[in-house]
Amino acid sequence: MKTLLLLLLGITAVIIFLANLGPMIVLAISVVISYYAVKKFILADTVGKKVLWGFVILIGLAISLSNIPALIGVASFVVLYYTYKTWKKDKQDTYVDDDFLMTDQ
């Protein structure tokens, strides 16, 4: 029963992850743009450049914060990861129990 529930949870997490893959890509791009803009903002010498890079930072943050489906996709990836770890541990425990039972006989 536990295996069936883990399988259903994994399938659901994969479907949600794949459905939100596009917004996750946009989120990654916006985070990279924001990171690059922050680096350039720190290195800028003039006030004009600082204003320009500050504007780019705000645009990148606005895109990131408006991407709620991407956060759902990230959460489903985390659920998928922990489901996989639990599945693997459950399989390993089953093999250990089977070996233990065979040596007792």
Number of C-alpha atoms within 10 A of each C-alpha: 6 9 12 9 11 17 15 13 16 21 13 14 21 17 13 19 23 13 15 19 16 13 19 22 12 15 23 13 15 21 17 13 17 23 15 15 21 17 12 17 21 11 11 15 10 9 10 10 14 18 13 14 21 18 14 18 22 13 15 21 17 13 16 21 13 12 15 14 18 23 17 17 23 17 15 22 18 14 18 21 14 13 19 16 12 14 17 12 12 15 13 12 12 12 12 12 11 11 11 11 10 9 7 6 5
